[in-house]
Amino acid sequence: MPETKTARTAVAGKSTKQPTKTASARGRKPIGDQAMSGSARQARYRQGLKIASMDAISKPSEASRPALMERLNEALVTLDDPKKSKHHDTHRAIAATVVKELKKRYEL
């Protein structure tokens, strides 16, 4: 509970004390002892995107559109790289899964 202070007010020449509330801390409670830095917050956000991207393959029907698009982009980048030819079959299957889900979802 926020700490209260008393304020004096003058009413018809009489001084009275009324409790006032101080402003409580704004925003979400920090995880741990102190607030996250901007770079830590960004890293956590990116980690969440990476996890969502991985879920896009295991559960494509539950994945968000950005997660599906990120996974498709990763697969196509790998397919464009001739040095990663040993991974092409896997990424071709990933791309096919994502495209199949997008076709189903958007009736393409």
C-alpha positions, -999 to 999 in steps of 0.1 A, spaced: 0 0 0 14 34 -8 26 56 20 3 84 30 12 119 40 -9 145 57 -17 178 41 -29 209 60 -58 227 45 -74 259 58 -112 259 60 -129 291 73 -98 300 92 -94 266 108 -65 243 100 -73 206 94 -52 177 85 -62 154 56 -44 123 44 -31 124 9 -17 95 -11 17 97 -27 21 85 -63 28 48 -65 54 34 -88 42 33 -124 45 5 -149 50 -32 -146 69 -47 -117 105 -56 -126 116 -92 -131 142 -96 -104 155 -67 -83 157 -40 -109 142 -30 -143 156 -46 -174 179 -25 -196 168 -17 -232 192 -42 -246 180 -69 -222 144 -62 -230 152 -64 -268 171 -97 -263 142 -112 -244 118 -101 -271 140 -116 -298 142 -149 -278 104 -150 -278 103 -145 -315 128 -173 -320 107 -197 -299 75 -187 -318 94 -193 -350 103 -228 -339 67 -235 -328 57 -225 -364 70 -258 -376 58 -281 -348 23 -265 -347 18 -244 -378 -19 -240 -373 -13 -223 -340 16 -201 -352 12 -164 -358 16 -150 -393 48 -132 -385 63 -164 -370 53 -183 -401 68 -157 -424 101 -156 -403 104 -194 -406 97 -193 -443 123 -166 -448 149 -186 -428 142 -216 -450 145 -196 -482 178 -180 -472 192 -214 -465 180 -227 -498 197 -198 -516 230 -206 -500 249 -233 -520 273 -238 -491 244 -252 -470 233 -277 -496 233 -306 -471 204 -288 -453 184 -281 -484 160 -311 -480 151 -301 -445 145 -265 -453 126 -274 -485 103 -294 -462 100 -265 -438 91 -241 -466 65 -265 -479 49 -269 -445 47 -231 -440 34 -225 -476 8 -252 -471 -4 -236 -438 -5 -201 -455 -25 -215 -484 -50 -232 -460 -53 -201 -437 -58 -175 -464 -75 -198 -490 -48 -191 -516 
